[in-house]
Amino acid sequence: MSDEHRCEEEAVGDAVSQVSETLTATEQALAQALTPLVDVESELAALKRRTASVKAPAARTSAASGHGRQAEKLAAACVELADTLTDDFEVTAFLHRVTERCVEVLDIAAAGVLLTDHQGELGLSSASSEQARLLGVLQLQCNQGPGIDCFTRGRRIDHIDAGPVDSSPDQFWPQFQQAAREAGFHSVYALPMRHGRQMIGTLNLFRNMPEPLDDHSAMLGQALADVPAIAIAQQRFAREQELLSQQLREALDRRVLIEQAKGIIAGQRGISLDEAFAELRSLARADHIPLSALALRVISAPEHAVLRRRAPENRG
């Protein structure tokens, strides 16, 4: 074997080793990135088990207690909603179903959801009635209302309309109050939709009578708010990881091309891999083309891969 061929084989071997190391590092990065998604799946499975287990004890007390009937409805609603999360679901339709189940379980007039977008900005998502939808739009347009305050403060906000003299200093939303009153809603309860420390949105519950939300109903309402919070977090995380995986694969593909081209140039020119990379990079910059595109040219036509040398500088 000639020295030239031996040098070329060694250079290609070094390039293959670097590609192998890059592949290993990428696999490790992907495994680490997907770990939180497994945690979200486990959380959904645990929620489904908990809600299913509520049904049995609730049945024993349903005849004597309205709370028992509510618990039965909650269990059925949560199991139904959790079942839909196993497939790729459409967010708006899913949240509309959530608001409908809130009306059934909590014996309220209407429900609506304000949801953040991917930039963290609050927007309208779904509602069980047109009146609730319009009140959601009003809150966003006027930047006032229980849903806005709930999202900002990260805690439950109740609005009980006691009449024209109701003007609580920290919950005075004149436009929202008037619109809610005209729609026939005299009680509004905004519950946080949170996954971990991240606020995803708010669940707004509407009643026709001015009355406080009892602790039991508040607990059930928060459970119904937690279901979509987990679901949305799962979907968004899955999309983010899919995008990250795609970006990593594309970066890896580009790196593989560059490493192969380096090996070809190093073998043909009898230079080191670092020198071959410097030549590739210099020519790519001079021709204003991506480094991976130049590498693909080298791989596609290795017999013409010897890069042109720069003309020596005229020092005279």
KOLSE-756699 format. One line per 3 residues: number of its first residue (from 1); their letters; for each residue x, y, z of N, C-alpha, C. Coordinates in Angstrom, 3 decimals. Layout:
N
NUM> A> X,Y,Z,X,Y,Z,X,Y,Z  ...
//
This chain:
316
1> MSD> 0.847,-1.193,0.000,0.000,0.000,0.000,0.883,1.243,0.000  0.565,2.180,-0.883,1.386,3.375,-0.987,1.144,4.286,0.205  2.123,5.150,0.455,1.981,6.098,1.569,0.779,7.002,1.355
4> EHR> 0.494,7.342,0.086,-0.627,8.233,-0.197,-1.948,7.583,0.180  -2.095,6.285,-0.205,-3.332,5.580,0.127,-3.466,5.389,1.632  -2.328,5.075,2.297,-2.368,4.886,3.747,-2.778,6.173,4.455
7> CEE> -2.268,7.264,3.994,-2.607,8.563,4.592,-4.081,8.871,4.411  -4.601,8.542,3.213,-6.015,8.808,2.936,-6.912,7.958,3.820  -6.558,6.661,3.976,-7.363,5.766,4.819,-7.350,6.212,6.274
10> EAV> -6.185,6.641,6.761,-6.099,7.111,8.142,-6.952,8.357,8.341  -6.932,9.247,7.371,-7.728,10.472,7.494,-9.213,10.160,7.502  -9.641,9.263,6.611,-11.048,8.873,6.585,-11.429,8.168,7.876
13> GDA> -10.534,7.333,8.394,-10.812,6.660,9.666,-10.995,7.644,10.804  -10.156,8.670,10.842,-10.309,9.691,11.885,-11.646,10.407,11.740  -12.054,10.683,10.517,-13.330,11.362,10.295,-14.497,10.496,10.748
16> VSQ> -14.425,9.190,10.454,-15.487,8.268,10.883,-15.573,8.222,12.398  -14.448,8.234,13.064,-14.446,8.215,14.536,-15.120,9.460,15.091  -14.844,10.602,14.482,-15.486,11.835,14.952,-16.991,11.803,14.721
19> VSE> -17.433,11.234,13.592,-18.861,11.103,13.327,-19.510,10.201,14.361  -18.847,9.098,14.710,-19.386,8.176,15.717,-19.548,8.868,17.063  -18.553,9.668,17.442,-18.644,10.406,18.698,-19.796,11.406,18.665
22> TLT> -19.983,12.049,17.528,-21.089,13.006,17.394,-22.436,12.313,17.528  -22.579,11.128,16.920,-23.812,10.355,17.028,-24.117,9.993,18.467  -23.109,9.548,19.194,-23.304,9.167,20.593,-23.748,10.353,21.424
25> ATE> -23.100,11.493,21.217,-23.466,12.693,21.979,-24.887,13.130,21.656  -25.285,13.006,20.386,-26.642,13.395,20.001,-27.679,12.484,20.626  -27.422,11.178,20.643,-28.351,10.231,21.269,-28.530,10.549,22.751
28> QAL> -27.427,10.875,23.422,-27.518,11.224,24.842,-28.320,12.498,25.055  -28.133,13.485,24.171,-28.887,14.746,24.290,-30.375,14.513,24.085  -30.730,13.661,23.113,-32.133,13.362,22.871,-32.760,12.646,24.048
31> AQA> -32.035,11.676,24.620,-32.573,10.939,25.772,-32.819,11.856,26.946  -31.891,12.793,27.171,-32.062,13.735,28.280,-33.210,14.691,28.018  -33.381,15.109,26.769,-34.449,16.055,26.437,-35.821,15.434,26.585
34> LTP> -35.951,14.127,26.314,-37.252,13.476,26.345,-37.656,13.008,27.728  -36.752,13.083,28.712,-37.083,12.625,30.063,-38.280,13.350,30.650  -38.397,14.703,30.560,-39.583,15.375,31.107,-40.880,14.936,30.465
37> LVD> -40.854,14.532,29.175,-42.072,14.070,28.521,-42.566,12.787,29.169  -41.647,11.897,29.560,-42.030,10.681,30.261,-42.677,11.030,31.589  -42.144,12.080,32.257,-42.732,12.508,33.526,-44.158,12.995,33.326
40> VES> -44.421,13.731,32.245,-45.775,14.218,31.981,-46.716,13.056,31.713  -46.261,12.049,30.947,-47.090,10.877,30.687,-47.426,10.162,31.988  -46.456,10.046,32.890,-46.702,9.394,34.177,-47.714,10.170,34.997
43> ELA> -47.622,11.499,34.919,-48.547,12.351,35.659,-49.972,12.181,35.153  -50.135,12.080,33.837,-51.462,11.855,33.264,-52.026,10.506,33.686  -51.178,9.478,33.679,-51.639,8.149,34.083,-52.050,8.142,35.554
46> ALK> -51.283,8.843,36.392,-51.632,8.905,37.813,-52.940,9.647,38.026  -53.162,10.727,37.258,-54.411,11.482,37.365,-55.596,10.609,36.975  -55.436,9.826,35.925,-56.522,8.956,35.494,-56.849,7.912,36.560
49> RRT> -55.820,7.354,37.191,-56.056,6.359,38.250,-56.762,6.988,39.445  -56.342,8.221,39.800,-56.957,8.875,40.956,-58.421,9.179,40.708  -58.723,9.698,39.514,-60.113,10.055,39.246,-60.990,8.820,39.128
52> ASV> -60.443,7.722,38.591,-61.225,6.489,38.494,-61.536,5.927,39.876  -60.604,6.120,40.811,-60.809,5.566,42.147,-61.825,6.349,42.955  -62.153,7.576,42.500,-63.128,8.378,43.232,-64.531,7.812,43.083
55> KAP> -64.792,7.119,41.980,-66.147,6.728,41.647,-66.751,5.770,42.671  -65.965,4.808,43.157,-66.509,3.804,44.071,-66.992,4.394,45.384  -66.146,5.167,46.130,-66.661,5.739,47.369,-67.764,6.768,47.139
58> AAR> -67.721,7.468,45.997,-68.754,8.463,45.737,-70.106,7.790,45.578  -70.137,6.610,44.978,-71.403,5.926,44.748,-72.092,5.575,46.058  -71.333,5.283,47.093,-71.930,4.887,48.367,-72.608,6.057,49.064
61> TSA> -72.208,7.277,48.736,-72.763,8.443,49.436,-73.677,9.272,48.563  -73.825,8.908,47.289,-74.566,9.760,46.355,-76.018,9.934,46.756  -76.606,8.942,47.365,-78.016,9.048,47.746,-78.214,10.068,48.850
64> ASG> -77.216,10.257,49.692,-77.359,11.127,50.851,-76.690,12.470,50.664  -75.887,12.611,49.655,-75.095,13.833,49.552,-74.972,14.302,48.110  -75.219,15.608,47.923,-74.993,16.185,46.602,-73.531,16.171,46.247
67> HGR> -72.656,16.218,47.269,-71.225,16.141,47.028,-70.867,14.819,46.387  -71.549,13.768,46.809,-71.275,12.456,46.233,-71.621,12.412,44.761  -72.752,13.012,44.388,-73.131,13.043,42.986,-72.131,13.857,42.168
70> QAE> -71.662,14.971,42.759,-70.660,15.773,42.061,-69.372,14.975,41.852  -68.982,14.218,42.888,-67.759,13.429,42.782,-67.890,12.360,41.708  -69.069,11.765,41.606,-69.295,10.779,40.554,-69.134,11.419,39.173
73> KLA> -69.741,12.596,39.004,-69.650,13.294,37.718,-68.206,13.693,37.417  -67.492,14.134,38.466,-66.094,14.509,38.277,-65.273,13.316,37.817  -65.484,12.174,38.479,-64.727,10.983,38.110,-64.987,10.604,36.660
76> AAC> -66.257,10.620,36.264,-66.602,10.264,34.889,-66.015,11.262,33.901  -66.087,12.552,34.247,-65.568,13.586,33.350,-64.062,13.480,33.196  -63.351,13.274,34.308,-61.891,13.215,34.244,-61.410,11.979,33.499
79> VEL> -62.080,10.858,33.710,-61.706,9.650,32.977,-61.939,9.853,31.485  -63.078,10.469,31.136,-63.373,10.740,29.725,-62.324,11.654,29.114  -61.987,12.735,29.828,-61.018,13.688,29.304,-59.633,13.068,29.205
82> ADT> -59.257,12.284,30.226,-57.937,11.651,30.200,-57.821,10.662,29.056  -58.925,9.982,28.728,-58.902,9.021,27.627,-58.607,9.701,26.298  -59.052,10.943,26.136,-58.831,11.635,24.862,-57.379,12.066,24.687
85> LTD> -56.604,12.041,25.769,-55.229,12.532,25.699,-54.267,11.497,25.138  -54.725,10.279,24.938,-53.832,9.254,24.415,-53.574,9.465,22.931  -54.460,10.176,22.246,-54.299,10.458,20.822,-53.945,11.924,20.631
88> DFE> -53.567,12.265,19.405,-53.295,13.658,19.078,-54.623,14.410,19.053  -54.808,15.317,19.996,-56.096,15.979,20.131,-56.015,17.431,19.674  -57.158,17.954,19.276,-57.263,19.354,18.868,-57.616,20.177,20.102
91> VTA> -56.792,21.167,20.415,-56.864,21.856,21.702,-58.207,22.550,21.896  -58.679,23.286,20.896,-59.918,24.053,21.062,-61.099,23.133,21.341  -61.210,22.045,20.586,-62.308,21.097,20.796,-62.205,20.437,22.168
94> FLH> -60.990,20.111,22.574,-60.784,19.494,23.884,-61.203,20.436,25.008  -60.815,21.703,24.914,-61.153,22.659,25.964,-62.645,22.992,25.961  -63.272,22.956,24.802,-64.719,23.144,24.771,-65.401,22.014,25.543
97> RVT> -64.900,20.813,25.398,-65.444,19.694,26.155,-65.205,19.883,27.653  -64.042,20.425,28.005,-63.755,20.702,29.423,-64.786,21.672,29.993  -65.091,22.754,29.256,-66.053,23.739,29.767,-67.452,23.127,29.906
100> ERC> -67.822,22.253,28.979,-69.126,21.590,29.078,-69.188,20.689,30.309  -68.108,19.979,30.588,-68.093,19.106,31.770,-68.106,19.928,33.050  -67.506,21.110,33.030,-67.553,21.985,34.204,-68.996,22.370,34.524
103> VEV> -69.761,22.694,33.494,-71.164,23.061,33.691,-71.929,21.894,34.298  -71.671,20.685,33.807,-72.380,19.508,34.307,-71.987,19.167,35.748  -70.707,19.178,36.037,-70.220,18.733,37.345,-70.513,19.755,38.430
106> LDI> -70.314,21.024,38.143,-70.368,22.057,39.173,-71.711,22.765,39.261  -72.645,22.417,38.391,-73.972,23.032,38.411,-73.853,24.551,38.286  -73.168,24.983,37.241,-72.978,26.412,36.977,-73.652,26.755,35.655
109> AAA> -73.709,28.057,35.364,-74.395,28.496,34.143,-73.509,28.372,32.913  -72.209,28.623,33.075,-71.299,28.595,31.930,-69.864,28.515,32.420  -68.967,28.213,31.502,-67.539,28.159,31.819,-66.757,28.573,30.588
112> GVL> -65.582,29.123,30.824,-64.717,29.536,29.722,-63.261,29.382,30.100  -62.407,29.295,29.095,-60.970,29.120,29.317,-60.214,30.237,28.610  -59.307,30.863,29.339,-58.325,31.769,28.755,-56.992,31.038,28.768
115> LTD> -56.352,30.937,27.609,-55.160,30.105,27.476,-54.008,30.918,26.899  -52.807,30.640,27.365,-51.636,31.313,26.820,-51.248,30.694,25.484  -50.605,31.507,24.644,-50.046,30.985,23.415,-48.598,30.574,23.671
118> HQG> -47.866,30.256,22.602,-46.491,29.781,22.764,-45.534,30.890,23.192  -45.989,32.132,23.115,-45.182,33.251,23.621,-45.564,33.639,25.047  -46.494,32.905,25.632,-46.898,33.188,27.005,-47.938,34.284,27.131
121> ELG> -48.506,34.737,26.002,-49.528,35.779,26.027,-50.910,35.143,26.174  -51.728,35.744,27.034,-53.052,35.195,27.307,-53.997,35.515,26.154  -54.785,34.508,25.738,-55.749,34.686,24.663,-56.979,33.834,24.915
124> LSS> -58.005,34.030,24.098,-59.244,33.282,24.250,-59.089,31.905,23.620  -59.634,30.893,24.306,-59.550,29.550,23.764,-60.919,28.944,23.504  -61.739,28.805,24.553,-63.019,28.139,24.368,-63.971,28.536,25.487
127> ASS> -65.276,28.315,25.249,-66.304,28.606,26.249,-67.512,27.729,25.963  -68.307,27.527,27.012,-69.483,26.670,26.864,-70.687,27.418,26.300  -70.639,28.744,26.287,-71.747,29.538,25.772,-71.216,30.796,25.113
130> EQA> -72.059,31.406,24.289,-71.654,32.625,23.597,-71.441,33.769,24.579  -72.274,33.837,25.638,-72.098,34.906,26.635,-70.745,34.788,27.339  -70.366,33.564,27.700,-69.078,33.358,28.357,-67.931,33.685,27.411
133> RLL> -68.093,33.353,26.137,-67.056,33.662,25.157,-66.862,35.169,25.020  -67.975,35.910,24.944,-67.890,37.368,24.796,-67.263,38.013,26.033  -67.546,37.470,27.209,-66.924,38.004,28.424,-65.421,37.717,28.434
136> GVL> -65.024,36.585,27.871,-63.595,36.306,27.736,-62.927,37.296,26.803  -63.580,37.584,25.687,-63.055,38.567,24.742,-62.932,39.936,25.404  -63.945,40.313,26.169,-63.925,41.607,26.848,-62.767,41.696,27.838
139> QLQ> -62.536,40.642,28.597,-61.419,40.654,29.551,-60.096,40.894,28.842  -59.922,40.259,27.698,-58.662,40.404,26.965,-58.536,41.791,26.355  -59.631,42.307,25.810,-59.586,43.619,25.169,-59.363,44.739,26.173
142> CNQ> -60.022,44.634,27.326,-59.926,45.680,28.350,-58.829,45.412,29.372  -58.242,44.214,29.294,-57.207,43.803,30.252,-57.700,43.958,31.684  -58.923,43.483,31.917,-59.493,43.539,33.259,-60.488,42.408,33.436
145> GPG> -60.625,41.972,34.680,-61.561,40.906,34.983,-60.918,39.843,35.853  -61.708,38.941,36.400,-61.166,37.916,37.295,-60.175,36.982,36.611  -60.419,36.667,35.331,-59.493,35.789,34.626,-58.124,36.416,34.464
148> IDC> -58.092,37.714,34.175,-56.818,38.430,34.023,-56.081,38.484,35.356  -56.802,38.832,36.419,-56.171,38.919,37.739,-55.695,37.549,38.223  -56.471,36.516,37.938,-56.079,35.166,38.331,-54.767,34.781,37.655
151> FTR> -54.656,35.092,36.380,-53.435,34.758,35.646,-52.250,35.571,36.162  -52.485,36.842,36.454,-51.402,37.716,36.908,-50.922,37.341,38.310  -51.869,37.050,39.196,-51.521,36.762,40.583,-51.221,35.293,40.841
154> GRR> -51.671,34.430,39.943,-51.405,33.011,40.108,-52.236,32.347,41.184  -53.412,32.886,41.447,-54.282,32.292,42.468,-55.745,32.496,42.074  -56.625,31.783,42.765,-58.049,31.884,42.487,-58.569,33.284,42.801
157> IDH> -59.441,33.775,41.919,-60.074,35.079,42.102,-61.587,34.901,41.979  -62.339,35.368,42.986,-63.796,35.303,42.969,-64.373,36.701,42.787  -65.425,36.775,41.998,-66.157,38.040,41.833,-67.635,37.783,42.128
160> IDA> -68.111,38.367,43.219,-69.522,38.251,43.597,-70.163,39.621,43.407  -71.104,39.704,42.492,-71.756,40.969,42.177,-72.921,41.176,43.148  -72.694,42.005,44.166,-73.728,42.253,45.174,-74.682,43.364,44.768
163> GPV> -74.450,43.957,43.625,-75.338,45.041,43.197,-74.546,46.254,42.766  -75.227,47.326,42.432,-74.560,48.531,41.936,-73.539,49.125,42.888  -73.675,48.841,44.216,-72.747,49.460,45.164,-71.500,48.633,45.338
166> DSS> -71.418,47.471,44.673,-70.255,46.603,44.829,-69.052,47.235,44.150  -68.085,47.664,44.909,-66.886,48.290,44.347,-65.678,47.942,45.189  -65.379,46.645,45.289,-64.209,46.202,46.026,-62.961,46.835,45.425
169> PDQ> -62.103,47.468,46.237,-60.996,48.256,45.695,-60.007,47.435,44.885  -59.798,46.132,45.236,-58.811,45.347,44.500,-59.452,44.475,43.429  -60.774,44.526,43.289,-61.454,43.742,42.266,-62.518,44.600,41.578
172> FWP> -62.135,45.777,41.170,-63.102,46.667,40.550,-62.807,46.741,39.063  -63.638,46.047,38.300,-63.493,45.999,36.855,-64.786,46.539,36.251  -64.922,47.837,36.115,-66.220,48.419,35.744,-66.807,47.871,34.450
175> QFQ> -65.995,47.748,33.416,-66.522,47.260,32.138,-66.929,45.787,32.227  -66.086,44.999,32.881,-66.417,43.580,33.013,-67.648,43.395,33.889  -67.703,44.124,34.999,-68.847,43.998,35.906,-70.155,44.293,35.184
178> QAA> -70.159,45.376,34.421,-71.377,45.760,33.713,-71.769,44.719,32.673  -70.782,44.238,31.921,-71.069,43.248,30.880,-71.540,41.927,31.487  -70.918,41.497,32.579,-71.327,40.251,33.226,-72.749,40.370,33.765
181> REA> -73.055,41.524,34.331,-74.396,41.752,34.878,-75.440,41.717,33.756  -75.120,42.336,32.631,-76.056,42.334,31.503,-76.243,40.934,30.913  -75.202,40.101,31.028,-75.302,38.724,30.534,-76.027,37.812,31.518
184> GFH> -76.338,38.336,32.710,-77.046,37.540,33.706,-76.153,36.783,34.653  -74.831,37.073,34.648,-73.892,36.397,35.549,-73.577,37.315,36.729  -73.874,36.836,37.926,-73.615,37.630,39.133,-72.527,37.029,40.006
187> SVY> -71.962,35.906,39.590,-70.815,35.314,40.279,-69.867,34.752,39.227  -68.594,35.103,39.360,-67.559,34.585,38.463,-66.383,34.136,39.313  -65.913,32.938,39.052,-64.774,32.379,39.787,-63.704,31.989,38.781
190> ALP> -62.508,32.532,38.940,-61.396,32.244,38.030,-60.389,31.360,38.749  -60.124,30.196,38.182,-59.212,29.227,38.782,-57.948,29.119,37.932  -56.785,29.055,38.578,-55.535,28.975,37.797,-55.363,27.628,37.123
193> MRH> -54.905,27.656,35.888,-54.490,26.453,35.173,-52.963,26.471,35.162  -52.393,25.642,35.995,-50.952,25.689,36.217,-50.374,24.283,36.103  -49.197,24.205,35.479,-48.455,22.944,35.471,-47.085,23.224,36.060
196> GRQ> -46.854,22.688,37.258,-45.637,23.047,37.974,-45.700,24.509,38.359  -44.701,25.261,37.988,-44.677,26.699,38.273,-45.166,27.526,37.089  -45.498,26.880,36.012,-45.885,27.596,34.796,-47.390,27.802,34.729
199> MIG> -47.815,29.074,34.633,-49.217,29.400,34.433,-49.546,29.225,32.955  -50.533,28.358,32.678,-50.908,28.064,31.307,-52.162,28.831,30.907  -52.993,29.183,31.895,-54.227,29.904,31.596,-55.108,29.951,32.825
202> TLN> -56.392,30.260,32.605,-57.360,30.298,33.709,-58.668,29.662,33.256  -59.328,29.019,34.213,-60.658,28.456,33.995,-61.655,29.370,34.692  -62.601,29.929,33.930,-63.571,30.882,34.470,-64.939,30.214,34.579
205> LFR> -65.521,30.256,35.791,-66.819,29.647,36.058,-67.846,30.756,36.316  -69.039,30.612,35.747,-70.067,31.647,35.830,-71.341,31.075,36.458  -71.913,31.836,37.386,-73.209,31.500,37.978,-74.142,32.695,37.867
208> NMP> -75.451,32.391,37.836,-76.443,33.461,37.720,-76.705,34.148,39.049  -76.522,33.434,40.154,-76.813,33.992,41.482,-75.540,34.531,42.131  -75.659,35.623,42.896,-74.488,36.146,43.612,-74.219,35.319,44.866
211> EPL> -73.393,34.314,44.754,-73.115,33.425,45.875,-71.670,32.963,45.821  -71.059,32.741,46.980,-69.660,32.293,46.999,-69.542,30.847,46.520  -68.363,30.492,46.107,-68.078,29.122,45.689,-67.658,28.326,46.917
214> DDH> -68.422,27.293,47.247,-68.094,26.508,48.440,-66.804,25.733,48.218  -66.200,25.304,49.328,-64.886,24.662,49.268,-64.910,23.388,48.425  -65.977,22.616,48.532,-66.048,21.361,47.784,-66.091,21.631,46.285
217> SAM> -66.929,22.572,45.869,-67.007,22.910,44.451,-65.692,23.514,43.950  -65.051,24.286,44.810,-63.761,24.863,44.433,-62.724,23.772,44.200  -62.754,22.746,45.051,-61.815,21.634,44.893,-62.077,20.885,43.584
220> LGQ> -63.369,20.634,43.282,-63.705,19.945,42.044,-63.347,20.797,40.828  -63.626,22.103,40.940,-63.289,22.999,39.832,-61.794,23.035,39.564  -60.992,23.031,40.620,-59.544,23.045,40.430,-59.070,21.747,39.791
223> ALA> -59.709,20.633,40.155,-59.365,19.354,39.517,-59.653,19.414,38.021  -60.782,20.024,37.651,-61.122,20.158,36.236,-60.192,21.138,35.519  -59.625,22.088,36.253,-58.646,23.001,35.659,-57.297,22.316,35.473
226> DVP> -56.978,21.373,36.367,-55.685,20.696,36.296,-55.595,19.757,35.097  -56.726,19.150,34.715,-56.706,18.197,33.594,-56.222,18.871,32.303  -56.838,19.971,31.868,-56.324,20.608,30.640,-54.935,21.195,30.817
229> AIA> -54.586,21.626,32.037,-53.240,22.170,32.251,-52.188,21.108,31.945  -52.406,19.893,32.445,-51.475,18.803,32.165,-51.481,18.457,30.685  -52.678,18.420,30.098,-52.791,18.046,28.678,-52.066,19.047,27.784
232> IAQ> -52.280,20.342,28.036,-51.634,21.365,27.207,-50.125,21.323,27.392  -49.681,21.130,28.641,-48.239,21.053,28.903,-47.626,19.884,28.150  -48.325,18.754,28.128,-47.833,17.583,27.412,-47.719,17.859,25.917
235> QRF> -48.770,18.426,25.353,-48.769,18.675,23.910,-47.681,19.664,23.511  -47.547,20.733,24.285,-46.547,21.743,23.949,-45.140,21.186,24.102  -44.930,20.413,25.166,-43.600,19.848,25.368,-43.267,18.873,24.247
238> ARE> -44.257,18.067,23.836,-44.021,17.107,22.757,-43.640,17.832,21.463  -44.331,18.946,21.182,-44.008,19.708,19.973,-42.615,20.320,20.059  -42.272,20.839,21.221,-40.946,21.427,21.398,-39.857,20.380,21.212
241> QEL> -40.081,19.189,21.783,-39.084,18.140,21.660,-38.998,17.608,20.236  -40.129,17.588,19.538,-40.108,17.171,18.135,-39.287,18.149,17.301  -39.475,19.437,17.575,-38.702,20.457,16.867,-37.225,20.351,17.210
244> LSQ> -36.933,20.138,18.519,-35.542,20.008,18.943,-34.892,18.784,18.299  -35.626,17.674,18.261,-35.087,16.458,17.658,-34.785,16.678,16.182  -35.690,17.371,15.493,-35.482,17.652,14.074,-34.240,18.518,13.872
247> QLR> -34.088,19.529,14.727,-32.926,20.402,14.617,-31.634,19.649,14.891  -31.669,18.747,15.873,-30.477,17.955,16.185,-30.124,17.015,15.035  -31.154,16.400,14.440,-30.889,15.496,13.319,-30.299,16.249,12.125
250> EAL> -30.861,17.438,11.853,-30.343,18.229,10.741,-28.901,18.658,11.007  -28.626,19.055,12.248,-27.257,19.447,12.599,-26.307,18.257,12.475  -26.786,17.090,12.890,-25.963,15.881,12.797,-25.692,15.530,11.332
253> DRR> -26.742,15.626,10.496,-26.558,15.332,9.071,-25.516,16.263,8.457  -25.578,17.534,8.816,-24.598,18.489,8.288,-23.193,18.147,8.774  -23.116,17.753,10.059,-21.805,17.421,10.624,-21.207,16.186,9.966
256> VLI> -22.067,15.209,9.676,-21.584,13.997,9.005,-21.011,14.345,7.636  -21.706,15.190,6.877,-21.215,15.600,5.558,-19.853,16.287,5.670  -19.741,17.177,6.639,-18.492,17.933,6.797,-17.345,17.006,7.166
259> EQA> -17.618,16.046,8.073,-16.564,15.126,8.492,-16.119,14.242,7.332  -17.070,13.799,6.512,-16.717,12.992,5.348,-15.877,13.786,4.362  -16.286,15.019,4.117,-15.532,15.870,3.194,-14.128,16.148,3.725
262> KGI> -14.007,16.360,5.016,-12.685,16.572,5.620,-11.777,15.371,5.364  -12.349,14.162,5.542,-11.540,12.964,5.329,-11.066,12.834,3.896  -11.962,13.167,2.946,-11.591,13.076,1.536,-10.484,14.069,1.205
265> IAG> -10.643,15.314,1.625,-9.655,16.352,1.331,-8.329,16.043,2.009  -8.402,15.616,3.267,-7.163,15.324,3.992,-6.394,14.191,3.319  -7.131,13.154,2.857,-6.458,12.030,2.207,-5.855,12.411,0.870
268> QRG> -6.564,13.189,0.087,-6.071,13.554,-1.234,-4.927,14.561,-1.167  -5.010,15.461,-0.185,-3.990,16.515,-0.100,-2.827,16.142,0.810  -3.005,15.052,1.600,-1.943,14.688,2.533,-1.790,15.700,3.649
271> ISL> -2.931,16.240,4.134,-2.899,17.221,5.213,-3.734,16.693,6.381  -3.688,17.392,7.502,-4.445,16.960,8.671,-5.921,17.305,8.518  -6.747,16.698,9.375,-8.181,16.993,9.343,-8.456,18.452,9.676
274> DEA> -7.708,18.992,10.609,-7.900,20.404,10.961,-7.570,21.317,9.785  -6.507,20.977,9.067,-6.139,21.785,7.898,-7.185,21.639,6.793  -7.708,20.417,6.631,-8.753,20.206,5.631,-10.000,21.004,5.971
277> FAE> -10.349,21.049,7.258,-11.524,21.817,7.680,-11.310,23.307,7.435  -10.098,23.783,7.706,-9.798,25.195,7.468,-9.946,25.536,5.989  -9.509,24.609,5.104,-9.654,24.832,3.671,-11.128,24.886,3.272
280> LRS> -11.928,23.942,3.794,-13.359,23.922,3.483,-14.041,25.212,3.931  -13.754,25.601,5.145,-14.396,26.790,5.693,-14.008,28.042,4.924  -12.716,28.141,4.559,-12.244,29.320,3.832,-12.926,29.429,2.471
283> LAR> -13.037,28.291,1.765,-13.652,28.330,0.451,-15.156,28.606,0.544  -15.816,28.040,1.550,-17.253,28.275,1.730,-17.528,29.757,1.964  -16.670,30.378,2.751,-16.844,31.815,2.997,-16.585,32.620,1.730
286> ADH> -15.561,32.217,0.993,-15.226,32.965,-0.225,-16.331,32.857,-1.263  -16.982,31.674,-1.344,-18.037,31.471,-2.340,-19.431,31.793,-1.803  -19.516,32.165,-0.514,-20.789,32.535,0.115,-21.819,31.405,0.042
289> IPL> -21.376,30.215,0.385,-22.280,29.062,0.426,-22.122,28.371,1.777  -23.155,27.666,2.242,-23.050,26.954,3.521,-21.946,25.897,3.466  -21.311,25.698,4.589,-20.227,24.727,4.671,-20.717,23.325,4.320
292> SAL> -21.937,22.979,4.758,-22.467,21.647,4.464,-22.729,21.468,2.973  -23.132,22.551,2.278,-23.364,22.464,0.836,-22.056,22.199,0.096  -20.987,22.861,0.511,-19.685,22.609,-0.100,-19.221,21.188,0.200
295> ALR> -19.453,20.732,1.418,-19.062,19.367,1.783,-19.789,18.350,0.910  -21.070,18.607,0.611,-21.836,17.694,-0.238,-21.246,17.646,-1.651  -20.779,18.786,-2.148,-20.128,18.801,-3.458,-18.877,17.928,-3.465
298> VIS> -18.105,18.043,-2.397,-16.871,17.263,-2.302,-17.186,15.772,-2.285  -18.206,15.387,-1.505,-18.573,13.975,-1.397,-19.138,13.461,-2.715  -19.925,14.290,-3.403,-20.568,13.867,-4.648,-19.555,13.663,-5.771
301> APE> -18.463,14.415,-5.754,-17.446,14.298,-6.807,-16.059,14.315,-6.172  -15.708,13.241,-5.456,-14.422,13.237,-4.752,-13.221,13.336,-5.685  -13.389,12.898,-6.963,-12.262,12.966,-7.888,-11.906,14.415,-8.225
304> HAV> -12.852,15.325,-7.991,-12.584,16.757,-8.228,-12.538,17.533,-6.915  -12.233,16.846,-5.845,-12.394,17.468,-4.531,-11.185,18.254,-4.063  -10.067,18.192,-4.758,-8.904,18.954,-4.314,-9.234,20.433,-4.442
307> LRR> -9.284,21.090,-3.319,-9.694,22.488,-3.319,-8.616,23.364,-3.934  -9.058,24.398,-4.622,-8.091,25.296,-5.228,-7.342,26.047,-4.134  -6.072,26.197,-4.354,-5.267,26.930,-3.383,-5.430,28.432,-3.630
310> RAP> -5.375,29.160,-2.567,-5.427,30.609,-2.710,-4.140,31.101,-3.365  -4.276,32.068,-4.223,-3.083,32.631,-4.868,-2.183,33.268,-3.818  -0.899,33.072,-3.919,-0.001,33.671,-2.920,-0.107,35.170,-2.932
313> ENR> 0.000,35.722,-1.779,-0.114,37.175,-1.660,1.103,37.828,-2.285  0.862,38.927,-2.957,1.944,39.704,-3.557,2.516,40.616,-2.512  3.676,40.237,-2.050,4.306,41.020,-0.981,5.220,42.102,-1.544
316> G> 5.308,42.166,-2.888,6.177,43.195,-3.482,5.541,44.528,-3.339
//
